[in-house]
């Protein structure tokens, strides 16, 4: 099914342990694009993501994912929605007792009745998409940090979800590995037609991959728009966030990203 807005958040407010962490946050994420929810530490990015995933109960506001009001879903409908979304966790969340192939296959084993040979074929294909097919029989402890991220990404897309959530995907990576992961995410979007929502504070990731930016500051949504508009904004909070950025470098990075997708 097609939705112009694959995610819609209106007037989302939330308190944790009596502390207000979100105040009337509103934004949309459109089908087929990469939307980056950005901001500094404590801005409320993770709290927004947990509401989108249904991990926090909705107490005030409206949240729709894939056209469904998450506050009105039955348990069965919640499971159906989860199967249409992939989650790329910050720490990878791979099981150390299982091989890479077994980790990637886990959603298929748990949620489908596909025969084992077909599951293996699908897993190898997904590992191939992240340039990791030779790691099928390795264990997570045998992988580098960048390889662990790619294995986690393969597991997140193994069910061909139309919507992928990425929680600080580049956390802990060196600049070269981060750049490689960013381009991989963009290529997956283009090849698989996924919509992607990324939670991040990595400025270079934002510039390379984002089609749209939602900027949070102290639990408030202060900006929603394109990367160029965000970088050129007169809002002081955005100026401060992008203050380390050389505008000429920004233009060069966008040009390189566009060339890589041609």
Phi and psi in degrees as a GROMACS rama.xvg file:
@    title "Ramachandran Plot"
@    xaxis  label "Phi"
@    yaxis  label "Psi"
@TYPE xy
-103.235  134.683  UNK-2
-130.729  128.696  UNK-3
-60.2902  -45.4819  UNK-4
-106.079  108.928  UNK-5
-78.0972  -21.5962  UNK-6
-136.2  135.982  UNK-7
-136.512  125.903  UNK-8
-124.408  126.987  UNK-9
-131.33  124.064  UNK-10
52.7614  41.2828  UNK-11
-77.1854  121.398  UNK-12
-127.067  147.8  UNK-13
-155.845  146.317  UNK-14
-125.87  142.255  UNK-15
-125.823  122.676  UNK-16
53.0566  40.1291  UNK-17
80.2178  1.53033  UNK-18
-105.99  126.881  UNK-19
-71.1926  119.202  UNK-20
-112.631  -21.1508  UNK-21
-133.918  138.011  UNK-22
-133.294  101.966  UNK-23
52.6013  48.051  UNK-24
-75.2345  130.204  UNK-25
-138.085  136.14  UNK-26
-171.806  168.424  UNK-27
-129.709  157.574  UNK-28
-127.449  126.089  UNK-29
-91.3922  152.026  UNK-30
-61.4699  131.895  UNK-31
86.5412  6.28287  UNK-32
-121.714  163.576  UNK-33
-100.95  116.231  UNK-34
-106.024  126.19  UNK-35
-106.458  121.025  UNK-36
-94.0332  114.012  UNK-37
-123.1  171.056  UNK-38
147.721  166.501  UNK-39
-75.3204  -179.44  UNK-40
-60.881  136.162  UNK-41
81.031  9.03937  UNK-42
-75.4675  -20.9508  UNK-43
110.108  8.10703  UNK-44
-60.479  -49.3086  UNK-45
-65.7527  -36.5135  UNK-46
-64.4127  -39.8083  UNK-47
-61.061  -46.9614  UNK-48
-59.1501  -43.0126  UNK-49
-66.5733  -30.0284  UNK-50
-70.5233  -39.862  UNK-51
-63.2279  -33.4981  UNK-52
-85.104  -3.74708  UNK-53
76.8198  16.4302  UNK-54
-81.7848  -22.9007  UNK-55
-113.803  136.572  UNK-56
-67.3592  142.377  UNK-57
-83.5406  118.004  UNK-58
-105.624  -26.8495  UNK-59
-153.508  128.621  UNK-60
112.776  -169.642  UNK-61
-135.523  132.259  UNK-62
-133.412  123.504  UNK-63
-122.12  130.947  UNK-64
-126.241  124.953  UNK-65
54.8583  37.1368  UNK-66
78.6854  11.2211  UNK-67
-118.106  129.507  UNK-68
-71.1459  109.01  UNK-69
-68.7108  -18.7224  UNK-70
-76.7458  -12.1293  UNK-71
-111.576  8.40067  UNK-72
-80.0649  139.989  UNK-73
-76.412  169.893  UNK-74
-59.3735  -40.9612  UNK-75
-63.8706  -41.9435  UNK-76
-67.4083  -34.2351  UNK-77
-63.1067  -43.3892  UNK-78
-62.9466  -42.4056  UNK-79
-61.6475  -39.2928  UNK-80
-67.2289  -42.5729  UNK-81
-58.274  -35.9547  UNK-82
-72.9702  -11.8442  UNK-83
-100.708  5.3168  UNK-84
-128.319  147.835  UNK-85
-113.291  149.465  UNK-86
-128.332  120.995  UNK-87
-100.82  99.8556  UNK-88
-76.2856  151.816  UNK-89
-56.4146  -43.205  UNK-90
-95.8112  7.48255  UNK-91
87.13  -43.7674  UNK-92
56.1435  34.5005  UNK-93
-81.8169  149.903  UNK-94
-87.0689  120.292  UNK-95
-67.1252  -21.8553  UNK-96
-83.5786  -4.84214  UNK-97
-116.526  149.967  UNK-98
-68.4903  168.153  UNK-99
-57.9168  -44.8079  UNK-100
-60.2971  -42.409  UNK-101
-67.2672  -37.4034  UNK-102
-62.6213  -46.4218  UNK-103
-66.9831  -34.8866  UNK-104
-74.1568  -17.1121  UNK-105
-52.2038  -47.3121  UNK-106
-60.7388  -37.2091  UNK-107
-67.768  -39.2181  UNK-108
-66.228  -39.9439  UNK-109
-77.1632  -32.5689  UNK-110
-118.456  1.4328  UNK-111
-133.447  167.251  UNK-112
-108.955  24.8512  UNK-113
-66.2118  143.993  UNK-114
-66.9389  152.727  UNK-115
-56.1961  -43.6836  UNK-116
-60.1754  -37.405  UNK-117
-70.3025  -39.1567  UNK-118
-60.5595  -43.9582  UNK-119
-61.7541  -40.2359  UNK-120
-63.3095  -42.4778  UNK-121
-64.996  -43.704  UNK-122
-61.3164  -45.1969  UNK-123
-61.5525  -36.7172  UNK-124
-65.8693  -43.9301  UNK-125
-67.3056  -39.4326  UNK-126
-63.4001  -34.856  UNK-127
-63.7956  -36.3412  UNK-128
-64.6026  -26.1533  UNK-129
-107.802  17.4232  UNK-130
58.2421  46.1354  UNK-131
-136.836  19.4086  UNK-132
-62.4947  -27.8072  UNK-133
-76.9868  -3.29724  UNK-134
-100.55  11.4616  UNK-135
-52.3719  -43.2414  UNK-136
-98.5777  5.98216  UNK-137
-84.1913  161.511  UNK-138
-101.093  155.673  UNK-139
-51.7711  -35.4819  UNK-140
-65.2107  -16.0129  UNK-141
-94.2019  2.06574  UNK-142
-103.992  151.246  UNK-143
-75.8006  171.984  UNK-144
-60.2192  -42.6138  UNK-145
-66.4131  -37.5653  UNK-146
-67.6985  -37.2942  UNK-147
-60.7997  -42.3615  UNK-148
-61.8148  -42.8611  UNK-149
-68.0215  -36.2746  UNK-150
-64.8479  -41.2617  UNK-151
-64.5174  -36.8007  UNK-152
-65.6513  -40.4589  UNK-153
-61.0923  -41.445  UNK-154
-65.6324  -37.5767  UNK-155
-65.0966  -27.0254  UNK-156
-106.638  5.22659  UNK-157
-64.9276  -24.6271  UNK-158
-93.3138  10.3273  UNK-159
53.4967  53.2819  UNK-160
-71.3205  142.889  UNK-161
-72.9157  -17.3276  UNK-162
-131.46  128.991  UNK-163
-120.111  127.964  UNK-164
-100.523  132.629  UNK-165
-122.152  118.175  UNK-166
-100.598  103.085  UNK-167
45.0218  59.5454  UNK-168
-61.0171  -29.951  UNK-169
-93.4137  7.5975  UNK-170
-58.1052  127.001  UNK-171
85.6989  -0.978433  UNK-172
-91.5355  148.998  UNK-173
-72.4951  162.897  UNK-174
-55.7256  -39.6378  UNK-175
-68.7684  -42.5997  UNK-176
-66.1285  -36.6317  UNK-177
-63.9784  -44.3993  UNK-178
-62.444  -42.6361  UNK-179
-61.636  -42.6476  UNK-180
-66.133  -39.4872  UNK-181
-59.749  -48.5842  UNK-182
-66.0195  -33.5434  UNK-183
-63.9568  -43.3113  UNK-184
-61.8591  -42.3449  UNK-185
-63.1267  -42.6039  UNK-186
-65.5872  -37.6513  UNK-187
-64.1877  -40.3881  UNK-188
-59.4837  -45.2353  UNK-189
-69.6703  -39.332  UNK-190
-78.6299  -35.8719  UNK-191
-102.584  -8.45376  UNK-192
69.6136  27.1484  UNK-193
-80.3335  155.05  UNK-194
-97.2022  139.782  UNK-195
-131.935  134.236  UNK-196
-116.991  121.702  UNK-197
-112.943  131.331  UNK-198
-98.4183  120.634  UNK-199
-160.133  158.841  UNK-200
-122.571  4.96402  UNK-201
-76.973  110.266  UNK-202
-61.8131  -41.0327  UNK-203
-67.0458  -36.4101  UNK-204
-62.7468  -44.3857  UNK-205
-57.3146  -46.6478  UNK-206
-68.2085  -33.775  UNK-207
-78.6387  -40.1206  UNK-208
-111.291  -25.1685  UNK-209
-75.0341  134.4  UNK-210
-89.3896  -27.6227  UNK-211
-147.344  148.822  UNK-212
-122.548  136.834  UNK-213
-118.298  116.376  UNK-214
-102.926  123.916  UNK-215
-108.173  142.473  UNK-216
-141.442  116.382  UNK-217
50.8982  43.3761  UNK-218
82.0311  5.63104  UNK-219
-114.153  144.677  UNK-220
-89.5798  109.916  UNK-221
-98.3471  -18.4374  UNK-222
-154.568  144.028  UNK-223
-144.877  119.925  UNK-224
169.51  -164.458  UNK-225
-75.3797  164.154  UNK-226
-62.39  -45.7147  UNK-227
-60.062  -41.0613  UNK-228
-67.3319  -34.3452  UNK-229
-68.1813  -45.677  UNK-230
-64.3796  -34.717  UNK-231
-93.1768  6.23546  UNK-232
-66.9608  149.683  UNK-233
-88.7819  -2.49193  UNK-234
-66.2692  128.346  UNK-235
-61.9868  -36.5962  UNK-236
-62.4108  -40.3033  UNK-237
-71.2031  -38.7711  UNK-238
-58.0522  -43.4284  UNK-239
-64.8832  -41.0347  UNK-240
-63.8592  -42.2592  UNK-241
-96.0973  16.8675  UNK-242
-64.5472  -24.9271  UNK-243
-81.9565  -1.88603  UNK-244
-89.5135  130.97  UNK-245
-86.4827  117.527  UNK-246
-58.1751  -33.9066  UNK-247
-67.262  -36.9133  UNK-248
-66.6302  -37.0642  UNK-249
-58.2466  -46.8588  UNK-250
-63.0882  -40.5761  UNK-251
-65.5806  -40.4519  UNK-252
-64.8771  -41.9055  UNK-253
-64.2507  -38.5795  UNK-254
-64.6158  -42.5214  UNK-255
-64.7353  -38.7742  UNK-256
-64.7303  -40.3589  UNK-257
-67.0031  -38.0885  UNK-258
-65.1792  -36.1487  UNK-259
-67.9783  -20.3541  UNK-260
-99.0069  0.704368  UNK-261
